[in-house]
């Protein structure tokens, strides 16, 4: 990567994954200042800009690259998209708005200097997930599901204070949240096809985020994974979530997902025979509740 400037940083997951020695899904850049102005002054091939968020997409060395301006955010409506403020703020102010300390690391593109204001490096070494402030889950409860995803991907655990904050939120949930964002995090988490994700989702009562009428299944994640061993469809994630919900769920569902739940509803009154393994698991869950 030849795109360098003393105010340009690799940020977030790409820095974390490099430290962990794992492949990163994305390469995120952050410019300390106005990224759009930076791209314009550099004469970069700009594909798209978003003035409201201070982001710019450029074509560089035949690759599309997103560069974000440093910014602060507030949550006028808790659980929904934040309001962007103060584009061009300091790097530290930008990093503190993120979800966990392990994702609040930056690396300067010019000399590789690691910027670690919140001890994220130590938390990576100690396999610890720690939020950056006490209102983190109140502002964005999807961070709870994101924490679950990181815990199963990397084998990390919540630190004591973060665990306490999670439990407090799950005991007093604001259900007026963006369920589109909830669904996105569920897809990313359960598409990993990791039974530990299901078990932690159940045992830590993270399922309570799904709504007030959630079902508490009496099955284990390993049972579902075994049932899904020959399943390769795009709804794999939903097979882990379906046992918790009914047709009145808050989640925005596609037609195929609604059909699965409608089928589940029919099972309650009409027990079919010759079920596939996953159908049997969902059926047994229904009959045991």
N, C-alpha and C positions, 0 to 999 in steps of 0.2 A: 504494500500500500504506500503510494508516493504522496498522497494527499496529506500534507502536514502543516501545522500551524501551532504556535505555542499555546493557543487558546482552544485547540481542538483535541477532544478526548475520546478514547474508547470508553464506554460506560455500561454499567449493569452486568447483564448475564455473560457477555463475551469476556469480561475481565474475570468474573467468578469462574467460568468454565476453564479459562486458561490456567488459573491457579489450581483447579481441581484436576487438570490434565484430561478433560473430557471435551468432546466435540460440541461446539456451540451451534444452536439453530439459527441465530441471527447475529449480525454485527451492528451494534448501535453506536452512533456517534452523537456527541453533544458538543456544542460550541459555546464557550463562555462569552456570551454576548448575543448579538443578533445573527442567527445562522443564515437567514435569507440575504442580509446585507453582506455577510462574509462570502457567500457563493457568488453574488453579483460582482463584488470587487475582485474576486479571483478569476472571473471570466469563465466560470464553470458552466457546463451544459445543463441548464435548469430544465427539468421535466415538469415539475409541479411545485407550487408553494401553497402553504396554508398560513395566511397572515394571522389568524386568530390564535393559532397554537405556536406560531413561530417556527414552523418546520419547512424544510425544503428537500425535494428529491432531485438528485443530479445523476447524470450519466457520466461515469468516470471509469476509464479503462474497460469499457464495454460492460460495466456493471451498474445497476441502479442502486444508489446509496441514499439513505435517509439521514439527514442531519437535523437535530433538534436544537433550538436555542435553549439556553438555561432559562428556567422560569419557576415561578412559585404558583401554587394552586390553593384554592379554598373550596370548601364544600358547603355552599349555601343550602343545599338539600342533601342531607346525609344519605349515603347509600346510592347516590346517583353520580353522574359524571361531574367532575370538578369544574370550577371556573378558573380559567387561566389568568394569571396576573403577572405583572412585573417581568415581562420578557427581557432577557439580557441581565438577569440578576447574577449574583456570585455563584460559583460552582457549588459551594457548600449549601447555599439556600436551595439549589436545585436538588441535590442529592438527598436532603432530609425529607423530601416529599415522597420518597420511594417506599416500597413495602417492607423489606427486611434489610438489615445491615449488610448481608452478603451480596445484596444487589445494589448497594450504595457505594460501590467502588468505581474509581475512574483511573484511566491510564493515559498519560499524555502521549500524543502521537509522535512528537518530535524526539523525545529522549527516553520514553518508556517509564517515566516516573510514575509510581503508584500513589494515588491520592486516596487516603483512607482516614476520613474524619471521624468515623463512628466504630472503629475497631472491627470492621467487617472481616479483615484478614484473620484475626484471632478466632472469630466465630466460625470461619470456614475450617480452620485447623481443629477447632474443638467440636465441629459438626453440630453447630448450634444455630437455631433460627430465632432471631430477636427483632422485634419491631422497633421503629425509630422514635415513636412517641406513644403516649398512653391512649390517644384517641384514634389510633390507626384503624382498628376494626370498626369503630363507630363511623368514621369517615367512609370506609370502604370495606364492608363485610366480606366481599369476594376474596380479600386477602387471606381469610381463614382457609378457603379452599386452595388458594395458591400455596399456602404454607403446607397443606396436606400434599400437594403435588411435589414440592421440593423435598419434603420429608421422605417420600418413597423413592424419588429419583436419586437422591444423594445419601440417604440413610441418616438424615439430620433429625434432631429433636428440638421442640420448643424449649427455650429457657424458662426458668420458673416464673418470671414476671409476665412473659408473653403468654404462657399457658394460663395464668390467672386472668389476664385480660380477655383471652378467648372464652374462658368459662363464664366470665361475667357477662360478656356480650350474648352468648348463647342462652343465658338465663333471662335476658331482657332484650329480645330481638326487635328491631324496627323493620317490620315486614314491608314497609314502603321503600323498596330498593329496586334496582335495575335487574330484573330477572333475565334479561338478555345477557348481561355481564356474568350473572351466576351460571347460566347455561354454558357460556364460552369456557369458563374455568372448569366446569364439570366435564366437558368434552375433552379438554386437554389432560385432565387428571385421570379419568377412567379409560381414555384411549391408550394409556400405558399398559392396560390389561394386567395390573398388579393387584393381587388379592389383598395385600396389606393396605392398599388405599381404601378398599371397601371396609375392612375391619376397623381401621382408624376412623373412617367416616361414621361408622356405627358406634364404636366404643367411646369416641370423644363427643358424640351427639352433634356432629356437624350437620347431620341430616335435618336438624331443626330449622336450618336456613330455608328449606324447601317449602315451608308453609306450616300453618297451624294444624292441618289435618294429615300430617305425615304418618305413614305406616312404619312400625318398627319391625323389620323382618327377623325371622329366627333361623337365619342361614349364615354361612361363612363365605368369605371372599374366595377361598380355595374351591368351594363347591361350584361357584359361578365360573371360575376359570376352567375347571375341569369340564363343565358343561359346554363351554365355548371353545374347546380345543379345536373343533373342526369348523368354527364359524369365522368368516373373514369379511363380513359385511361392514358397512359404514356405521351401523347402529350398535357396534360392540359396546361403546361407552354407555349407551342407553340401557343395555341389559343389566348393568350394575346399578343404575339409578331407578329403573322401573319398579323393583320391589318396594321402594319407599313411597311411591306416589300413586294418586288416582287421577281420573280424567279431569278433575277440577284443580289440578296443580297450577301454581303460579308460573311455572316455566312455559315460555313460548314454544309450542311444539309444532313440528312439521306434520303433514298428513300421515306419513308412514309411522311416526312416533305415536300419533293419536290412535292409529289402528291397533298398535301393540297394546295400548292401554285399554282400548275398547274390548279387545280380545281377553285381556286380564279380567275386566269387569264381568264378561260373560262366564268366565271360569267359576265365578263365585256362586252361580246358580246352576251351572250345567257342567259337571265334571266330564271332560272328554277322555277318550282312551287313545292309546298309541301316541303318546306325547314324545316330542324330542326331549333331550336332556334339559335344555334350558327352560322349555315349557313346563316340565315336571318340577323344576326348582321353584319357578314362580307359582305354580299351582300349590305346591306343598306349603309355600309361604302364606298363601291366601287361606288355606284350610286350617293353618295353625294360628290364625289371628281372629 
